[in-house]
Amino acid sequence: MATTRALSIEDGNLGSSSTVKTTKNREYIDIDLNMNAKPTTGDIYKSMNVNAVKQAVKLLLMTNRTEKPFSPYYGADLNSFLFELGDPDTIDSMKFRIKESIRIFEPRVDHPSLIVNVILQPDNNSIDITLIFKIINTNESVEFTTRLNRLR
C-alpha cells in the first residue's frame, strides 16, 4: 500500500527525490594564552580550531572550583585528587568529573566520542591525563595529554 502526502502549492515539488543538505562549518578562534605579540603589528597571536579547543580543555581541567568569579562550578577541580589514594574508586571519580566538566562547559567537544585515561603516580604526587575526543564539525580525532603536579 503506497502512501501519498498532500502538499500545498507553496511547497512546490517537495515530493521529488531532491534533498536539501546544509552544513555549518565553524572556525574556532581563541586568544593564545602565551600572550606573545606579533613582531610587526604588536597584536596577540590567535589559537585556531584544534589548538583553541585543546587550550580550552586544558584550562577547564586546570581550574579549581570557585576559582572563577561568578561561576563557582566551573572547572574540574582535579587538584583535590593529588593527595588521594591511588585506588580504582579515585580513578573512576576523576574520570567522571572530567567527563561531566567537559560535557557541561565545553560544547565544541563531541561528548560521546570522549575517552579518558588517568594514570596516578602516588610516589611523585602527579596525575597523567590523556583525553581522546572529536571536535564538533570535524572528523578529526584529537589526543590531548597533560600532567598535574604538586607545587612545592
Protein Blocks (a to p, Z undefined) as FASTA:
>chain_A
ZZdddddfklopmkbmbdcddddddddddddfklpacfklopacddehjlmmmmmmmmmm
mpcghklghilkgcjhlmmmmmmccbfklmmmmmmmmmmmmmmmmmkbcfklpccddddd
fknopacdddddddehiabdcdddddddddZZ
